[in-house]
């Protein structure tokens, strides 16, 4: 079966199509529209999205907020540079983190980021990440906000700048916890959301805090052998209720981003989406069917990634790869600051 192997998701992307910075306007990006029923592909602007939604449809977004997860400092004692990349908060200033240089940052070592703001390496986990203890005279969260850097993806080949503080964040972000943006939402402006609301489209929110595993390629040929990183999610009771009302009315549920899909599908059981908090390692790929989503807005994803496999599970493998090749031929901009797809 096509789409069953990791190598099925290889494609050649010219490096100049990897967007290195956002456009001047969020909704100025292009929108490739994929019709699953007709197998048709068309080209629009993201500002046209309201025309694709119908009254009483439901638009579900991920309101997770990106934290300043990259902490750059020096090793106490040697003064050599070091980086601590925060992954998961564990409480009381302790975090799971990636560190660099890994060989030098053994338990007991201390990294200083600013006067009075340090991290002590506490232990090494089974997956070779570190448990670190942050200490800050001004309070840990305030120190992270003051001295941390926006964790731009590795394919953006520059350091973060002041503009990224706003642009690598959705306009509806509320709850801090992600180390990567739910990028499909980056295209929305308050004006566009208002135009969607004026069409009679309802909006609901979920939270899934994106982990660093989102950028991890699938390195095994059999995707079933790939280990997914755990991510935390929340589905508010009102989101569960409006989801049910939308389906009962025979209208469509639109997911903004693969993180929203993963959240809704993780909580789908017995024909409904259960409210509450949870943790998920869900890996959606062909031939798995989606049950909680009828349409998807998403960016273009990396080759061999779990995210392009999710898109293929929704749109079909052949149509997905045809859409990607057409996007490359038409010079769409790829990845986090790039253009978008709407799959209907």
Phi and psi restraints in degrees (value plus and minus 20) as a CYANA .aco file:
   2 UNK   PHI     -83.3   -43.3
   2 UNK   PSI     117.3   157.3
   3 UNK   PHI      73.6   113.6
   3 UNK   PSI     -18.4    21.6
   4 UNK   PHI    -109.5   -69.5
   4 UNK   PSI     -36.8     3.2
   5 UNK   PHI    -133.9   -93.9
   5 UNK   PSI     130.8   170.8
   6 UNK   PHI     -81.3   -41.3
   6 UNK   PSI     -59.4   -19.4
   7 UNK   PHI     -85.3   -45.3
   7 UNK   PSI     -36.5     3.5
   8 UNK   PHI     -83.7   -43.7
   8 UNK   PSI     -38.8     1.2
   9 UNK   PHI    -124.6   -84.6
   9 UNK   PSI      -0.1    39.9
  10 UNK   PHI     -99.1   -59.1
  10 UNK   PSI     121.3   161.3
  11 UNK   PHI    -174.6  -134.6
  11 UNK   PSI     132.2   172.2
  12 UNK   PHI    -109.8   -69.8
  12 UNK   PSI     101.9   141.9
  13 UNK   PHI    -137.0   -97.0
  13 UNK   PSI      98.4   138.4
  14 UNK   PHI     -77.1   -37.1
  14 UNK   PSI     110.9   150.9
  15 UNK   PHI     -75.7   -35.7
  15 UNK   PSI     -49.6    -9.6
  16 UNK   PHI     -91.4   -51.4
  16 UNK   PSI     -30.7     9.3
  17 UNK   PHI    -107.2   -67.2
  17 UNK   PSI     -24.9    15.1
  18 UNK   PHI    -102.6   -62.6
  18 UNK   PSI      90.0   130.0
  19 UNK   PHI     -83.9   -43.9
  19 UNK   PSI     106.2   146.2
  20 UNK   PHI    -119.3   -79.3
  20 UNK   PSI     -31.3     8.7
  21 UNK   PHI    -174.2  -134.2
  21 UNK   PSI     136.5   176.5
  22 UNK   PHI     -95.1   -55.1
  22 UNK   PSI     139.6   179.6
  23 UNK   PHI     -91.4   -51.4
  23 UNK   PSI     147.7   187.7
  24 UNK   PHI     -81.5   -41.5
  24 UNK   PSI     -57.7   -17.7
  25 UNK   PHI    -138.1   -98.1
  25 UNK   PSI     118.3   158.3
  26 UNK   PHI     -77.8   -37.8
  26 UNK   PSI     -66.1   -26.1
  27 UNK   PHI    -108.2   -68.2
  27 UNK   PSI      -8.6    31.4
  28 UNK   PHI    -103.2   -63.2
  28 UNK   PSI     -24.5    15.5
  29 UNK   PHI     -87.3   -47.3
  29 UNK   PSI     140.2   180.2
  30 UNK   PHI    -103.5   -63.5
  30 UNK   PSI     138.1   178.1
  31 UNK   PHI    -152.5  -112.5
  31 UNK   PSI      94.4   134.4
  32 UNK   PHI    -110.7   -70.7
  32 UNK   PSI     101.0   141.0
  33 UNK   PHI    -123.2   -83.2
  33 UNK   PSI     103.9   143.9
  34 UNK   PHI    -132.6   -92.6
  34 UNK   PSI      98.8   138.8
  35 UNK   PHI    -115.6   -75.6
  35 UNK   PSI      89.7   129.7
  36 UNK   PHI     -87.3   -47.3
  36 UNK   PSI     -53.2   -13.2
  37 UNK   PHI     -94.6   -54.6
  37 UNK   PSI     -68.9   -28.9
  38 UNK   PHI    -103.0   -63.0
  38 UNK   PSI     -35.2     4.8
  39 UNK   PHI      48.0    88.0
  39 UNK   PSI       5.1    45.1
  40 UNK   PHI    -122.2   -82.2
  40 UNK   PSI     130.9   170.9
  41 UNK   PHI    -145.5  -105.5
  41 UNK   PSI     111.3   151.3
  42 UNK   PHI    -154.3  -114.3
  42 UNK   PSI     149.2   189.2
  43 UNK   PHI    -144.1  -104.1
  43 UNK   PSI     104.2   144.2
  44 UNK   PHI    -154.3  -114.3
  44 UNK   PSI    -197.0  -157.0
  45 UNK   PHI    -122.9   -82.9
  45 UNK   PSI     130.2   170.2
  46 UNK   PHI     -80.6   -40.6
  46 UNK   PSI     -49.0    -9.0
  47 UNK   PHI     -83.2   -43.2
  47 UNK   PSI     -36.1     3.9
  48 UNK   PHI    -102.3   -62.3
  48 UNK   PSI     -25.1    14.9
  49 UNK   PHI     -72.9   -32.9
  49 UNK   PSI     -60.7   -20.7
  50 UNK   PHI     -75.0   -35.0
  50 UNK   PSI     -49.9    -9.9
  51 UNK   PHI     -88.0   -48.0
  51 UNK   PSI     -40.3    -0.3
  52 UNK   PHI    -106.6   -66.6
  52 UNK   PSI     -36.4     3.6
  53 UNK   PHI    -114.5   -74.5
  53 UNK   PSI     129.7   169.7
  54 UNK   PHI    -131.9   -91.9
  54 UNK   PSI     133.5   173.5
  55 UNK   PHI     -72.4   -32.4
  55 UNK   PSI     117.3   157.3
  56 UNK   PHI      55.9    95.9
  56 UNK   PSI     -18.6    21.4
  57 UNK   PHI     -83.5   -43.5
  57 UNK   PSI     144.6   184.6
  58 UNK   PHI    -142.9  -102.9
  58 UNK   PSI     108.0   148.0
  59 UNK   PHI    -125.8   -85.8
  59 UNK   PSI      97.9   137.9
  60 UNK   PHI    -128.4   -88.4
  60 UNK   PSI     107.0   147.0
  61 UNK   PHI    -141.1  -101.1
  61 UNK   PSI     139.0   179.0
  62 UNK   PHI    -121.0   -81.0
  62 UNK   PSI      94.3   134.3
  63 UNK   PHI    -109.8   -69.8
  63 UNK   PSI      -6.7    33.3
  64 UNK   PHI     -82.0   -42.0
  64 UNK   PSI     124.8   164.8
  65 UNK   PHI    -131.5   -91.5
  65 UNK   PSI     118.5   158.5
  66 UNK   PHI     -94.8   -54.8
  66 UNK   PSI     112.5   152.5
  67 UNK   PHI    -115.1   -75.1
  67 UNK   PSI     138.9   178.9
  68 UNK   PHI     -98.9   -58.9
  68 UNK   PSI      56.3    96.3
  69 UNK   PHI     -99.2   -59.2
  69 UNK   PSI     -37.9     2.1
  70 UNK   PHI    -110.2   -70.2
  70 UNK   PSI      96.6   136.6
  71 UNK   PHI    -131.2   -91.2
  71 UNK   PSI      98.5   138.5
  72 UNK   PHI    -127.5   -87.5
  72 UNK   PSI     107.2   147.2
  73 UNK   PHI    -174.8  -134.8
  73 UNK   PSI    -177.3  -137.3
  74 UNK   PHI    -152.0  -112.0
  74 UNK   PSI     130.9   170.9
  75 UNK   PHI     -95.4   -55.4
  75 UNK   PSI     107.4   147.4
  76 UNK   PHI     -85.0   -45.0
  76 UNK   PSI     107.5   147.5
  77 UNK   PHI      91.4   131.4
  77 UNK   PSI     -76.9   -36.9
  78 UNK   PHI    -117.2   -77.2
  78 UNK   PSI     -45.2    -5.2
  79 UNK   PHI      56.2    96.2
  79 UNK   PSI     -15.6    24.4
  80 UNK   PHI     -93.6   -53.6
  80 UNK   PSI     130.5   170.5
  81 UNK   PHI     -86.8   -46.8
  81 UNK   PSI     131.0   171.0
  82 UNK   PHI    -172.9  -132.9
  82 UNK   PSI     134.5   174.5
  83 UNK   PHI    -151.6  -111.6
  83 UNK   PSI     118.6   158.6
  84 UNK   PHI    -141.5  -101.5
  84 UNK   PSI     100.7   140.7
  85 UNK   PHI    -128.5   -88.5
  85 UNK   PSI      89.8   129.8
  86 UNK   PHI     -92.4   -52.4
  86 UNK   PSI     113.1   153.1
  87 UNK   PHI    -129.6   -89.6
  87 UNK   PSI     -80.8   -40.8
  88 UNK   PHI    -153.9  -113.9
  88 UNK   PSI     108.7   148.7
  89 UNK   PHI     -93.1   -53.1
  89 UNK   PSI     116.0   156.0
  90 UNK   PHI    -133.3   -93.3
  90 UNK   PSI     -20.9    19.1
  91 UNK   PHI      79.8   119.8
  91 UNK   PSI     129.4   169.4
  92 UNK   PHI      35.8    75.8
  92 UNK   PSI      17.5    57.5
  93 UNK   PHI      59.1    99.1
  93 UNK   PSI     -14.3    25.7
  94 UNK   PHI    -115.9   -75.9
  94 UNK   PSI     119.6   159.6
  95 UNK   PHI    -157.7  -117.7
  95 UNK   PSI     129.3   169.3
  96 UNK   PHI    -102.1   -62.1
  96 UNK   PSI     118.4   158.4
  97 UNK   PHI    -169.8  -129.8
  97 UNK   PSI     136.7   176.7
  98 UNK   PHI    -114.0   -74.0
  98 UNK   PSI     125.0   165.0
  99 UNK   PHI    -152.2  -112.2
  99 UNK   PSI     135.2   175.2
 100 UNK   PHI    -167.4  -127.4
 100 UNK   PSI     112.8   152.8
 101 UNK   PHI     -98.8   -58.8
 101 UNK   PSI     109.1   149.1
 102 UNK   PHI     -81.0   -41.0
 102 UNK   PSI     -55.5   -15.5
 103 UNK   PHI     -87.9   -47.9
 103 UNK   PSI     -45.5    -5.5
 104 UNK   PHI    -112.5   -72.5
 104 UNK   PSI     -45.3    -5.3
 105 UNK   PHI    -114.9   -74.9
 105 UNK   PSI      56.0    96.0
 106 UNK   PHI    -110.4   -70.4
 106 UNK   PSI     144.7   184.7
 107 UNK   PHI     -71.6   -31.6
 107 UNK   PSI     115.7   155.7
 108 UNK   PHI      79.6   119.6
 108 UNK   PSI     -42.2    -2.2
 109 UNK   PHI     -92.5   -52.5
 109 UNK   PSI     131.2   171.2
 110 UNK   PHI    -145.8  -105.8
 110 UNK   PSI     117.0   157.0
 111 UNK   PHI    -135.0   -95.0
 111 UNK   PSI     113.6   153.6
 112 UNK   PHI    -126.8   -86.8
 112 UNK   PSI     109.2   149.2
 113 UNK   PHI    -121.8   -81.8
 113 UNK   PSI     -51.8   -11.8
 114 UNK   PHI    -181.7  -141.7
 114 UNK   PSI     141.9   181.9
 115 UNK   PHI     -74.0   -34.0
 115 UNK   PSI     102.8   142.8
 116 UNK   PHI      62.5   102.5
 116 UNK   PSI     -11.9    28.1
 117 UNK   PHI    -151.6  -111.6
 117 UNK   PSI      89.7   129.7
 118 UNK   PHI    -155.6  -115.6
 118 UNK   PSI     146.6   186.6
 119 UNK   PHI    -152.1  -112.1
 119 UNK   PSI     108.9   148.9
 120 UNK   PHI    -122.8   -82.8
 120 UNK   PSI     112.5   152.5
 121 UNK   PHI     -96.6   -56.6
 121 UNK   PSI      98.9   138.9
 122 UNK   PHI    -113.7   -73.7
 122 UNK   PSI     -68.2   -28.2
 123 UNK   PHI    -179.9  -139.9
 123 UNK   PSI     149.2   189.2
 124 UNK   PHI    -130.7   -90.7
 124 UNK   PSI     113.3   153.3
 125 UNK   PHI    -107.3   -67.3
 125 UNK   PSI     152.6   192.6
 126 UNK   PHI     -81.6   -41.6
 126 UNK   PSI     -49.8    -9.8
 127 UNK   PHI    -116.8   -76.8
 127 UNK   PSI      -0.4    39.6
 128 UNK   PHI      51.5    91.5
 128 UNK   PSI      -8.8    31.2
 129 UNK   PHI    -100.0   -60.0
 129 UNK   PSI     157.0   197.0
 130 UNK   PHI    -137.7   -97.7
 130 UNK   PSI     130.6   170.6
 131 UNK   PHI    -117.8   -77.8
 131 UNK   PSI     103.6   143.6
 132 UNK   PHI    -140.7  -100.7
 132 UNK   PSI     130.0   170.0
 133 UNK   PHI    -129.6   -89.6
 133 UNK   PSI      92.0   132.0
 134 UNK   PHI    -106.5   -66.5
 134 UNK   PSI     120.9   160.9
 135 UNK   PHI    -154.2  -114.2
 135 UNK   PSI     114.1   154.1
 136 UNK   PHI    -168.9  -128.9
 136 UNK   PSI     111.1   151.1
 137 UNK   PHI     -82.5   -42.5
 137 UNK   PSI     -51.5   -11.5
 138 UNK   PHI    -110.2   -70.2
 138 UNK   PSI     -18.7    21.3
 139 UNK   PHI      80.2   120.2
 139 UNK   PSI     118.1   158.1
 140 UNK   PHI     -83.1   -43.1
 140 UNK   PSI     -67.8   -27.8
 141 UNK   PHI     -83.4   -43.4
 141 UNK   PSI     -60.3   -20.3
 142 UNK   PHI     -85.6   -45.6
 142 UNK   PSI     -57.7   -17.7
 143 UNK   PHI     -87.6   -47.6
 143 UNK   PSI     -60.0   -20.0
 144 UNK   PHI     -81.1   -41.1
 144 UNK   PSI     -64.7   -24.7
 145 UNK   PHI     -84.4   -44.4
 145 UNK   PSI     -55.3   -15.3
 146 UNK   PHI     -99.1   -59.1
 146 UNK   PSI     -55.8   -15.8
 147 UNK   PHI    -137.8   -97.8
 147 UNK   PSI     -31.1     8.9
 148 UNK   PHI     -96.6   -56.6
 148 UNK   PSI     142.5   182.5
 149 UNK   PHI    -134.1   -94.1
 149 UNK   PSI     129.9   169.9
 150 UNK   PHI     -85.2   -45.2
 150 UNK   PSI     108.4   148.4
 151 UNK   PHI    -102.8   -62.8
 151 UNK   PSI      55.0    95.0
 152 UNK   PHI     -82.2   -42.2
 152 UNK   PSI     128.6   168.6
 153 UNK   PHI     -82.0   -42.0
 153 UNK   PSI     136.6   176.6
 154 UNK   PHI     -84.4   -44.4
 154 UNK   PSI     -42.2    -2.2
 155 UNK   PHI    -102.7   -62.7
 155 UNK   PSI     -25.5    14.5
 156 UNK   PHI    -110.0   -70.0
 156 UNK   PSI      88.6   128.6
 157 UNK   PHI    -112.1   -72.1
 157 UNK   PSI      37.8    77.8
 158 UNK   PHI    -178.9  -138.9
 158 UNK   PSI     143.4   183.4
 159 UNK   PHI     -98.7   -58.7
 159 UNK   PSI     142.7   182.7
 160 UNK   PHI     -91.0   -51.0
 160 UNK   PSI     128.6   168.6
 161 UNK   PHI    -144.6  -104.6
 161 UNK   PSI     153.1   193.1
 162 UNK   PHI     -76.5   -36.5
 162 UNK   PSI     -56.8   -16.8
 163 UNK   PHI     -83.8   -43.8
 163 UNK   PSI     -48.0    -8.0
 164 UNK   PHI     -87.0   -47.0
 164 UNK   PSI     -44.2    -4.2
 165 UNK   PHI     -78.0   -38.0
 165 UNK   PSI     -58.7   -18.7
 166 UNK   PHI    -109.1   -69.1
 166 UNK   PSI     -65.0   -25.0
 167 UNK   PHI     -99.2   -59.2
 167 UNK   PSI     -44.3    -4.3
 168 UNK   PHI    -112.9   -72.9
 168 UNK   PSI      26.4    66.4
 169 UNK   PHI    -177.5  -137.5
 169 UNK   PSI     117.1   157.1
 170 UNK   PHI     -94.4   -54.4
 170 UNK   PSI     138.2   178.2
 171 UNK   PHI     -92.4   -52.4
 171 UNK   PSI     -34.3     5.7
 172 UNK   PHI    -128.5   -88.5
 172 UNK   PSI      -7.2    32.8
 173 UNK   PHI     -83.6   -43.6
 173 UNK   PSI     116.5   156.5
 174 UNK   PHI    -153.6  -113.6
 174 UNK   PSI     -66.1   -26.1
 175 UNK   PHI    -126.1   -86.1
 175 UNK   PSI      94.2   134.2
 176 UNK   PHI     -87.2   -47.2
 176 UNK   PSI     120.1   160.1
 177 UNK   PHI     147.2   187.2
 177 UNK   PSI     -35.1     4.9
 178 UNK   PHI    -111.1   -71.1
 178 UNK   PSI     126.3   166.3
 179 UNK   PHI    -125.4   -85.4
 179 UNK   PSI     -13.9    26.1
 180 UNK   PHI    -170.3  -130.3
 180 UNK   PSI     126.9   166.9
 181 UNK   PHI     -94.0   -54.0
 181 UNK   PSI     125.4   165.4
 182 UNK   PHI     -95.2   -55.2
 182 UNK   PSI      68.6   108.6
 183 UNK   PHI     -90.0   -50.0
 183 UNK   PSI     -42.4    -2.4
 184 UNK   PHI     -79.5   -39.5
 184 UNK   PSI     -48.0    -8.0
 185 UNK   PHI     -98.9   -58.9
 185 UNK   PSI     -30.2     9.8
 186 UNK   PHI     -87.0   -47.0
 186 UNK   PSI     -37.9     2.1
 187 UNK   PHI    -101.2   -61.2
 187 UNK   PSI     -34.2     5.8
 188 UNK   PHI    -102.5   -62.5
 188 UNK   PSI     119.4   159.4
 189 UNK   PHI    -134.2   -94.2
 189 UNK   PSI     142.0   182.0
 190 UNK   PHI     -77.1   -37.1
 190 UNK   PSI     -56.3   -16.3
 191 UNK   PHI     -86.9   -46.9
 191 UNK   PSI     -60.0   -20.0
 192 UNK   PHI     -87.7   -47.7
 192 UNK   PSI     -61.0   -21.0
 193 UNK   PHI     -83.0   -43.0
 193 UNK   PSI     -56.7   -16.7
 194 UNK   PHI     -86.5   -46.5
 194 UNK   PSI     -60.1   -20.1
 195 UNK   PHI     -84.3   -44.3
 195 UNK   PSI     -57.5   -17.5
 196 UNK   PHI     -86.7   -46.7
 196 UNK   PSI     -62.3   -22.3
 197 UNK   PHI     -83.0   -43.0
 197 UNK   PSI     -58.7   -18.7
 198 UNK   PHI     -86.6   -46.6
 198 UNK   PSI     -38.9     1.1
 199 UNK   PHI    -101.6   -61.6
 199 UNK   PSI     -19.4    20.6
 200 UNK   PHI      66.3   106.3
 200 UNK   PSI      -2.7    37.3
 201 UNK   PHI    -108.0   -68.0
 201 UNK   PSI     112.7   152.7
 202 UNK   PHI    -107.9   -67.9
 202 UNK   PSI     135.6   175.6
 203 UNK   PHI    -148.5  -108.5
 203 UNK   PSI     119.0   159.0
 204 UNK   PHI    -155.3  -115.3
 204 UNK   PSI     143.9   183.9
 205 UNK   PHI    -146.1  -106.1
 205 UNK   PSI     128.1   168.1
 206 UNK   PHI    -149.5  -109.5
 206 UNK   PSI     151.7   191.7
 207 UNK   PHI    -148.7  -108.7
 207 UNK   PSI     103.6   143.6
 208 UNK   PHI    -153.9  -113.9
 208 UNK   PSI      97.8   137.8
 209 UNK   PHI    -101.4   -61.4
 209 UNK   PSI      94.3   134.3
 210 UNK   PHI     -94.0   -54.0
 210 UNK   PSI     109.0   149.0
 211 UNK   PHI    -117.0   -77.0
 211 UNK   PSI     150.3   190.3
 212 UNK   PHI     -85.0   -45.0
 212 UNK   PSI     -38.8     1.2
 213 UNK   PHI     -83.2   -43.2
 213 UNK   PSI     -34.1     5.9
 214 UNK   PHI     -81.7   -41.7
 214 UNK   PSI     -45.9    -5.9
 215 UNK   PHI    -115.2   -75.2
 215 UNK   PSI     -22.8    17.2
 216 UNK   PHI     -97.4   -57.4
 216 UNK   PSI      99.6   139.6
 217 UNK   PHI     -90.4   -50.4
 217 UNK   PSI     137.0   177.0
 218 UNK   PHI    -101.2   -61.2
 218 UNK   PSI      93.8   133.8
 219 UNK   PHI    -116.0   -76.0
 219 UNK   PSI     -26.4    13.6
 220 UNK   PHI    -124.6   -84.6
 220 UNK   PSI     127.3   167.3
 221 UNK   PHI     -89.7   -49.7
 221 UNK   PSI     -50.6   -10.6
 222 UNK   PHI    -115.5   -75.5
 222 UNK   PSI      88.6   128.6
 223 UNK   PHI     -77.1   -37.1
 223 UNK   PSI     -44.4    -4.4
 224 UNK   PHI     -82.5   -42.5
 224 UNK   PSI     -40.0     0.0
 225 UNK   PHI    -108.8   -68.8
 225 UNK   PSI     -24.0    16.0
 226 UNK   PHI     -97.3   -57.3
 226 UNK   PSI     114.1   154.1
 227 UNK   PHI    -114.1   -74.1
 227 UNK   PSI      96.4   136.4
 228 UNK   PHI    -102.0   -62.0
 228 UNK   PSI     121.5   161.5
 229 UNK   PHI     -98.8   -58.8
 229 UNK   PSI     126.0   166.0
 230 UNK   PHI     -97.0   -57.0
 230 UNK   PSI     119.2   159.2
 231 UNK   PHI    -151.9  -111.9
 231 UNK   PSI     126.1   166.1
 232 UNK   PHI    -111.6   -71.6
 232 UNK   PSI     122.9   162.9
 233 UNK   PHI    -161.5  -121.5
 233 UNK   PSI     141.7   181.7
 234 UNK   PHI    -159.1  -119.1
 234 UNK   PSI     114.3   154.3
 235 UNK   PHI    -139.3   -99.3
 235 UNK   PSI      90.3   130.3
 236 UNK   PHI     -83.7   -43.7
 236 UNK   PSI     133.8   173.8
 237 UNK   PHI     -79.6   -39.6
 237 UNK   PSI     -57.9   -17.9
 238 UNK   PHI     -87.6   -47.6
 238 UNK   PSI     -49.4    -9.4
 239 UNK   PHI     -89.4   -49.4
 239 UNK   PSI     -63.5   -23.5
 240 UNK   PHI     -79.1   -39.1
 240 UNK   PSI     -60.9   -20.9
 241 UNK   PHI     -88.6   -48.6
 241 UNK   PSI     -66.3   -26.3
 242 UNK   PHI     -90.5   -50.5
 242 UNK   PSI     -49.2    -9.2
 243 UNK   PHI     -80.8   -40.8
 243 UNK   PSI     -66.5   -26.5
 244 UNK   PHI     -85.2   -45.2
 244 UNK   PSI     -60.6   -20.6
 245 UNK   PHI     -83.9   -43.9
 245 UNK   PSI     -58.1   -18.1
 246 UNK   PHI     -85.6   -45.6
 246 UNK   PSI     -66.8   -26.8
 247 UNK   PHI     -85.5   -45.5
 247 UNK   PSI     -59.1   -19.1
 248 UNK   PHI     -83.4   -43.4
 248 UNK   PSI     -50.6   -10.6
 249 UNK   PHI    -104.5   -64.5
 249 UNK   PSI     -21.0    19.0
 250 UNK   PHI      54.6    94.6
 250 UNK   PSI       1.1    41.1
 251 UNK   PHI    -119.6   -79.6
 251 UNK   PSI     151.9   191.9
 252 UNK   PHI    -114.6   -74.6
 252 UNK   PSI     122.6   162.6
 253 UNK   PHI    -119.0   -79.0
 253 UNK   PSI      97.8   137.8
 254 UNK   PHI    -118.9   -78.9
 254 UNK   PSI     106.2   146.2
 255 UNK   PHI    -119.7   -79.7
 255 UNK   PSI     110.3   150.3
 256 UNK   PHI    -115.0   -75.0
 256 UNK   PSI      79.4   119.4
 257 UNK   PHI      76.8   116.8
 257 UNK   PSI     134.2   174.2
 258 UNK   PHI     -87.1   -47.1
 258 UNK   PSI     -47.0    -7.0
 259 UNK   PHI     -86.1   -46.1
 259 UNK   PSI     -57.6   -17.6
 260 UNK   PHI     -87.0   -47.0
 260 UNK   PSI     -61.2   -21.2
 261 UNK   PHI     -78.2   -38.2
 261 UNK   PSI     -68.1   -28.1
 262 UNK   PHI     -83.9   -43.9
 262 UNK   PSI     -55.2   -15.2
 263 UNK   PHI     -86.5   -46.5
 263 UNK   PSI     -70.9   -30.9
 264 UNK   PHI     -84.5   -44.5
 264 UNK   PSI     -61.5   -21.5
 265 UNK   PHI     -89.7   -49.7
 265 UNK   PSI     -51.6   -11.6
 266 UNK   PHI     -85.6   -45.6
 266 UNK   PSI     -50.3   -10.3
 267 UNK   PHI    -121.0   -81.0
 267 UNK   PSI     -16.8    23.2
 268 UNK   PHI     -99.8   -59.8
 268 UNK   PSI     105.3   145.3
 269 UNK   PHI    -176.5  -136.5
 269 UNK   PSI     116.0   156.0
 270 UNK   PHI      35.1    75.1
 270 UNK   PSI      18.8    58.8
 271 UNK   PHI      62.7   102.7
 271 UNK   PSI     -12.1    27.9
 272 UNK   PHI    -161.6  -121.6
 272 UNK   PSI     147.1   187.1
 273 UNK   PHI    -124.7   -84.7
 273 UNK   PSI      96.3   136.3
 274 UNK   PHI     -98.3   -58.3
 274 UNK   PSI     113.9   153.9
 275 UNK   PHI     -96.1   -56.1
 275 UNK   PSI     143.4   183.4
 276 UNK   PHI     103.7   143.7
 276 UNK   PSI    -194.5  -154.5
 277 UNK   PHI    -120.1   -80.1
 277 UNK   PSI     131.6   171.6
 278 UNK   PHI    -184.6  -144.6
 278 UNK   PSI     157.4   197.4
 279 UNK   PHI    -147.9  -107.9
 279 UNK   PSI     122.6   162.6
 280 UNK   PHI    -156.3  -116.3
 280 UNK   PSI     125.1   165.1
 281 UNK   PHI    -142.2  -102.2
 281 UNK   PSI       2.4    42.4
 282 UNK   PHI     -77.1   -37.1
 282 UNK   PSI     116.0   156.0
 283 UNK   PHI    -146.4  -106.4
 283 UNK   PSI      83.1   123.1
 284 UNK   PHI    -115.6   -75.6
 284 UNK   PSI      99.7   139.7
 285 UNK   PHI    -174.1  -134.1
 285 UNK   PSI     140.0   180.0
 286 UNK   PHI     -76.8   -36.8
 286 UNK   PSI     122.0   162.0
 287 UNK   PHI    -115.8   -75.8
 287 UNK   PSI       0.4    40.4
 288 UNK   PHI     -82.3   -42.3
 288 UNK   PSI     117.2   157.2
 289 UNK   PHI    -115.4   -75.4
 289 UNK   PSI     131.6   171.6
 290 UNK   PHI    -113.9   -73.9
 290 UNK   PSI     120.9   160.9
 291 UNK   PHI    -135.5   -95.5
 291 UNK   PSI     -44.7    -4.7
 292 UNK   PHI    -123.3   -83.3
 292 UNK   PSI     -21.1    18.9
 293 UNK   PHI    -154.1  -114.1
 293 UNK   PSI     120.2   160.2
 294 UNK   PHI    -132.7   -92.7
 294 UNK   PSI     -40.4    -0.4
 295 UNK   PHI    -170.8  -130.8
 295 UNK   PSI     133.8   173.8
 296 UNK   PHI    -158.3  -118.3
 296 UNK   PSI     112.1   152.1
 297 UNK   PHI    -126.9   -86.9
 297 UNK   PSI     105.3   145.3
 298 UNK   PHI    -171.2  -131.2
 298 UNK   PSI     138.9   178.9
 299 UNK   PHI    -106.0   -66.0
 299 UNK   PSI    -199.5  -159.5
 300 UNK   PHI    -108.0   -68.0
 300 UNK   PSI     118.7   158.7
 301 UNK   PHI    -132.3   -92.3
 301 UNK   PSI     147.5   187.5
 302 UNK   PHI     -87.5   -47.5
 302 UNK   PSI     129.6   169.6
 303 UNK   PHI     -78.7   -38.7
 303 UNK   PSI     129.7   169.7
 304 UNK   PHI      40.6    80.6
 304 UNK   PSI       1.1    41.1
 305 UNK   PHI    -117.6   -77.6
 305 UNK   PSI     136.8   176.8
 306 UNK   PHI     -83.4   -43.4
 306 UNK   PSI     -44.6    -4.6
 307 UNK   PHI     -95.2   -55.2
 307 UNK   PSI     -61.3   -21.3
 308 UNK   PHI     -87.6   -47.6
 308 UNK   PSI     -51.0   -11.0
 309 UNK   PHI     -86.6   -46.6
 309 UNK   PSI     -58.1   -18.1
 310 UNK   PHI     -81.4   -41.4
 310 UNK   PSI     -64.3   -24.3
 311 UNK   PHI     -80.3   -40.3
 311 UNK   PSI     -61.3   -21.3
 312 UNK   PHI     -85.3   -45.3
 312 UNK   PSI     -53.9   -13.9
 313 UNK   PHI     -84.5   -44.5
 313 UNK   PSI     -51.4   -11.4
 314 UNK   PHI    -106.1   -66.1
 314 UNK   PSI     -68.0   -28.0
 315 UNK   PHI    -113.5   -73.5
 315 UNK   PSI     -33.4     6.6
 316 UNK   PHI      76.0   116.0
 316 UNK   PSI     121.5   161.5
 317 UNK   PHI     -81.7   -41.7
 317 UNK   PSI     -71.3   -31.3
 318 UNK   PHI     -81.5   -41.5
 318 UNK   PSI     -64.7   -24.7
 319 UNK   PHI     -87.4   -47.4
 319 UNK   PSI     -58.2   -18.2
 320 UNK   PHI     -81.1   -41.1
 320 UNK   PSI     -69.1   -29.1
 321 UNK   PHI     -88.8   -48.8
 321 UNK   PSI     -52.9   -12.9
 322 UNK   PHI     -85.1   -45.1
 322 UNK   PSI     -60.0   -20.0
 323 UNK   PHI     -84.2   -44.2
 323 UNK   PSI     -61.1   -21.1
 324 UNK   PHI     -84.5   -44.5
 324 UNK   PSI     -62.6   -22.6
 325 UNK   PHI     -87.7   -47.7
 325 UNK   PSI     -54.4   -14.4
 326 UNK   PHI     -89.4   -49.4
 326 UNK   PSI     -58.8   -18.8
 327 UNK   PHI     -81.2   -41.2
 327 UNK   PSI     -59.3   -19.3
 328 UNK   PHI     -86.9   -46.9
 328 UNK   PSI     -64.3   -24.3
 329 UNK   PHI     -82.8   -42.8
 329 UNK   PSI     -54.2   -14.2
 330 UNK   PHI    -110.2   -70.2
 330 UNK   PSI     -13.6    26.4
 331 UNK   PHI      43.2    83.2
 331 UNK   PSI      21.7    61.7
 332 UNK   PHI     -87.3   -47.3
 332 UNK   PSI     135.9   175.9
 333 UNK   PHI    -110.8   -70.8
 333 UNK   PSI     116.1   156.1
 334 UNK   PHI    -127.2   -87.2
 334 UNK   PSI     137.0   177.0
 335 UNK   PHI      54.9    94.9
 335 UNK   PSI    -175.9  -135.9
 336 UNK   PHI     -75.9   -35.9
 336 UNK   PSI     -65.7   -25.7
 337 UNK   PHI    -116.4   -76.4
 337 UNK   PSI      -3.0    37.0
 338 UNK   PHI    -114.4   -74.4
 338 UNK   PSI    -179.8  -139.8
 339 UNK   PHI    -104.1   -64.1
 339 UNK   PSI    -195.3  -155.3
 340 UNK   PHI    -152.6  -112.6
 340 UNK   PSI     146.1   186.1
 341 UNK   PHI    -143.0  -103.0
 341 UNK   PSI     126.3   166.3
 342 UNK   PHI    -140.2  -100.2
 342 UNK   PSI     101.6   141.6
 343 UNK   PHI    -129.0   -89.0
 343 UNK   PSI      98.2   138.2
